[in-house]
Amino acid sequence: PINPFEWPVKASVAKFAARNLTGAYKDSHYRSVYFHNSGPAVDRALKHYLDSIANALTAFRRQRTVFIVLAATERLDARPAGRISEKLGGVPVLSSEDYSMYELVSILRACHMMVSSRYHGIVTSMPGLVPSAGITM
């Protein structure tokens, strides 16, 4: 799952300087002079979004016998996936930090069904004929 509330990134020379001098803005740093949207409103919106996904998966698990795996196909997705995993009792999180692109695609193609907030997650699972649904905020 993505964090749709931290986009768009914006350039900030002041934040860049503060980050390099004091370590401030470390959590919102994207690349170079670019920083993610951040703050209490973003944190609240993300919490609600992740809670909603976790609640939907919990309800689905009550109705079906499923083994849920969360795939963080981009490094930015690992933190939101970890937070959902915690809410679901520690389901596995497969991250691009631990698996190559080819391994993750192979895993996605072996799934029986998929829900994704990443377009490429859905597209790469299509050759495996995996039924999929896209979600967003």
C-alpha positions in Angstrom: 0.0 0.0 0.0 1.1 3.5 -0.8 0.8 6.6 1.4 -1.3 8.7 -1.0 -1.2 11.7 1.4 2.5 12.4 1.3 2.3 13.4 -2.4 3.2 15.6 -4.2 6.8 16.1 -3.1 7.9 19.7 -3.1 11.4 21.3 -3.4 12.5 23.1 -0.2 16.0 24.5 0.0 15.3 25.6 3.6 14.3 22.0 4.6 17.3 20.6 2.7 19.7 22.9 4.6 18.0 22.1 8.0 18.2 18.4 7.2 21.9 18.5 6.4 22.8 20.7 9.3 20.6 19.2 12.1 18.9 16.1 10.8 15.5 17.7 10.8 12.9 16.6 8.2 14.6 13.2 7.9 11.2 11.3 7.8 9.8 13.5 5.1 12.9 13.6 2.9 12.4 12.1 -0.6 15.5 12.9 -2.7 17.8 15.8 -3.1 15.9 19.0 -2.2 12.5 17.3 -2.4 10.3 16.6 0.6 7.0 14.7 1.1 3.9 16.4 2.3 3.9 15.9 6.1 2.3 17.0 9.3 -0.5 16.0 11.7 -3.3 16.2 9.1 -1.3 13.8 6.8 -0.6 11.5 9.7 -4.3 11.4 10.6 -5.4 10.7 7.0 -2.9 8.0 6.6 -3.9 6.3 9.9 -7.6 6.3 8.8 -6.6 4.9 5.4 -4.5 2.1 6.8 -7.1 1.3 9.5 -9.7 1.1 6.8 -7.6 -1.3 4.7 -6.9 -3.4 7.8 -10.5 -3.5 8.8 -11.6 -4.6 5.3 -9.0 -7.4 5.3 -10.1 -8.5 8.8 -13.7 -8.7 7.6 -12.7 -10.6 4.5 -10.7 -13.1 6.7 -13.8 -13.7 8.8 -15.7 -14.8 5.7 -12.9 -16.7 3.9 -10.0 -18.9 4.7 -7.1 -16.9 3.2 -3.4 -16.4 3.8 -2.7 -12.7 3.5 0.7 -11.4 2.3 1.5 -7.7 2.0 3.9 -6.8 -0.8 5.8 -3.5 -0.6 6.9 -3.3 -4.2 8.6 0.1 -3.6 10.7 1.0 -0.6 8.2 3.8 0.3 5.5 1.1 0.8 7.3 -0.9 3.5 6.3 1.4 6.4 2.5 1.5 5.5 2.6 -2.3 4.9 4.3 -2.9 8.2 1.6 -0.8 10.0 -1.2 -2.9 8.4 0.7 -6.1 9.2 0.7 -5.1 12.9 -3.0 -4.6 12.8 -3.5 -8.0 11.2 -1.4 -9.8 13.8 1.9 -9.8 11.9 1.1 -11.1 8.5 4.2 -11.3 6.2 5.4 -8.2 4.5 7.5 -8.9 1.3 9.5 -5.9 0.6 11.6 -4.7 -2.4 14.3 -4.2 0.2 14.5 -8.0 0.7 13.4 -9.4 -2.7 14.4 -8.6 -6.2 11.9 -7.2 -8.7 11.8 -10.6 -10.4 11.1 -12.4 -7.1 8.3 -10.1 -6.2 6.7 -10.4 -9.6 6.9 -14.2 -9.4 5.2 -14.1 -6.0 2.5 -11.7 -7.2 1.8 -14.0 -10.1 1.4 -17.0 -7.8 -1.3 -15.3 -5.7 -4.9 -16.5 -5.9 -6.2 -12.9 -5.7 -4.8 -9.4 -5.2 -5.8 -6.0 -4.0 -3.3 -3.3 -4.7 -2.8 0.5 -4.5 0.0 0.2 -7.0 -0.8 0.0 -10.7 2.3 -2.0 -11.5 1.4 -4.6 -8.9 -1.8 -5.3 -10.7 -0.3 -5.2 -14.2 2.6 -7.5 -13.3 0.2 -10.1 -11.8 -2.0 -10.2 -14.9 0.1 -12.8 -16.8 -0.6 -15.1 -13.9 -4.3 -14.6 -14.4 -4.6 -13.3 -10.8 -8.0 -11.6 -10.2 -7.2 -8.1 -8.9 -8.8 -4.9 -7.6 -7.3 -1.5 -7.3 -7.8 0.7 -4.2 -6.9 4.3 -3.5 -7.9 7.0 -1.1 
